[in-house]
Amino acid sequence: MSGSERVAALRRARQRQARIEAATGRAIRAHAAVDRAIKAREAAAQRYDERVAKAEASASADTAELARVCGSAEAAAEILGWSTREIRRVVKAQSEVDLQSNAALPVRTTRRKASSSPPDEAGDPNGHD
């Protein structure tokens, strides 16, 4: 192998190495873009699911309120075109949600102002009979 052939072979090897490095960079960037797209899709699906859940909760609350305002599940069912059974199911589920949300709220206690005078004989601290 002559000197010029060696130079040409070295040049081809460098060019090949440059193409490999360029292709590697493109492949790595492409895979990173795929990973970002997957994460974005998952986040969008989660936001969508949250929106649907909020809409369902609102619809259930409004349906239960309609049944309360109408005074009966039958009347609400007739208005909405649903079965009475479905209205009762929604009302029951909503009442359970309301109970759970009320149980999660802190209990508020009220304190009575201490009377400056001792209670009278009847036991009323404010002196009322």
Secondary structure, DSSP 8 states (H G I E B T S, - for coil): --HHHHHHHHHHHHHHHHHHHHHHHHHHHHHHHHHHHHHHHHHHHHHHHHHHHHHHHHHHHHHHHHHHHHTSHHHHHHHHT--HHHHHHHHHHHHHHHHHHHHHS----------SS---TTS-TTS--
